[in-house]
Amino acid sequence: MSLPLTVPPAQGHRTFLYSEPVTDLDNLHADIAFIGMPYGNAYTPAAIINDQSCAPDRIRAISDRVSRNLERYDFDVGGPIYDGRNIRAVDVGNVPFDLNDHKGHFARAEQVVRKVLAAGAMPITLGGDHGIPIPIFRALDCFSDVTIIHIDAHLDWRDDVDGVRDGLSSPIRRASEMDHIGQIFQIGLRSQGSGRPAEAEAAQKYGSHIFTAYDVHDHGMQAVLDKIPNNGKYYITIDADGLDPSVMPAVEGPAPGGLLFTQVRTLIHGLVGKGRVLGMDIVEITPSRDINNISCITAGRLIVNLIGAAVRANYFPARQEAA
């Protein structure tokens, strides 16, 4: 059975941040495109449809807590989110999963991102586990020398887990193998994950810039920003467990000592000011473990900060001039 590239959510808020629903990706006219990628490449049958696959629709569902109204003053960005400008944001829905073709959704996900980029829009993706950036990274090959900014408690350099090479423990290893990926900055690492000494050695051999959460706490996020090259092309991938459980409790692998919302906000605004942020994803939220929706709200607010900063940095001038 041939599936469409995306399908709209079935209930609740059908789009994120009151954006226009659009599933015709061949005739896409947008500045920003929100994409749901609920499914990764699971390690076990039980993990194919897990709690993280509910996250894209749950984040959409709390849009009214992320922003009560798009025209209200937002102190995170210094005014209304879109600054009164003619910015077109759309939600293209979720990449569907075919039980008869477990790998087909990654191919569809890559096609979706390619079409979004071809339309000149910024892809902002809601996951799903941390395998879902892999097709996004592949689609970025229309650019060269892309700098990956990776927020996570874990290293994510496994070559495979039980023979699965595109799973949630491998996205940064896969990125390092792509010719169009340049420098990699990994921020927020702490505690333990699937990485072994061999994975740490592989990351160091590649030249990955590793900043533990404690580096950030001791020296500030600006010290990290100062080491990221100016005038770069940046892609941001955020694993929710990179943030501290006090602000992001709904994760499978909580670890104390994580990054704070304010620190990640500083990073996002700083990257927008340094060069060009090509897109961003937020993954690995487990909604059933959330407390008063704070994890989903935090994810939404990080997206708001990226959008607000990008609008004010004139990322989307063509549509403004045409208004």
TAWO-V10261 format. One record per helix or strand of 3 or more residues. SS is the DSSP state (H for helix, E for strand). FROM is the first residue (numbers start at 1). TO is the last residue. Records with the same first field share a line. If there is no record, write none. Layout:
SS=FROM-TO, FROM-TO
//
This chain:
H=16-18, 25-27, 45-47, 51-61, 63-66, 104-118, 133-142, 171-176, 197-206, 213-219, 221-227, 240-242, 261-274, 287-289, 294-312, 317-322
E=32-37, 89-94, 122-127, 146-151, 181-189, 209-212, 233-239, 276-283
//
